[in-house]
């Protein structure tokens, strides 16, 4: 377990028995036998079924439900002065050193909210680490409903780790002034920017019929599932 600042009272439970527990926990992980260990809940959540908070890529300040999410708000969150995707990669973009043409992961940097909030070795997953979950030889995905929350139970198939699993709730995403498709889709950031366009980053997308990778504009409010070494 990882000691946390006193201000962070909520923590996450593995909920292996799918029962909510009243105790407060520090962040916990599940070892699926992969290259990293996965947190048992989303950033900003307490239990496995919690949606958690929604962030723009590289932002350490979450979007509030009352805010209208757009490029101007996003740049304000990261301390920039841009107002459109054309300002990405320019001097108006504090993350210009990570996006095309540099294409560097923000994992474990000051732009990584998982590291900033949870400390220790916690961080955002890279695109490659997130892709490991999608390897059919290593993990099995099952669409399910747990404690009234829809999402995927991802279970390890790695020898010696069979049966170990995490639950990824379908938390939707935040855009404009609303949260969209909660309970229907999952949208999870990686720390990896798109090598082709400086205004996009990789994310994990899923719905009840598929789970895959895609790119999306950095300003969108997505959830984050941290990892640790």
PyMOL commands that set and color helices and strands:
alter all, ss='L'
color gray80, all
select helices_A, chain A and resi 71-77+85-87+113-118+127-132
alter helices_A, ss='H'
color red, helices_A
select strands_A, chain A and resi 29-30+37-39+139-146+149-156+165-169+173-175+178-180+186-193+200-206+211-217+227-228
alter strands_A, ss='S'
color yellow, strands_A
deselect
rebuild
show_as cartoon
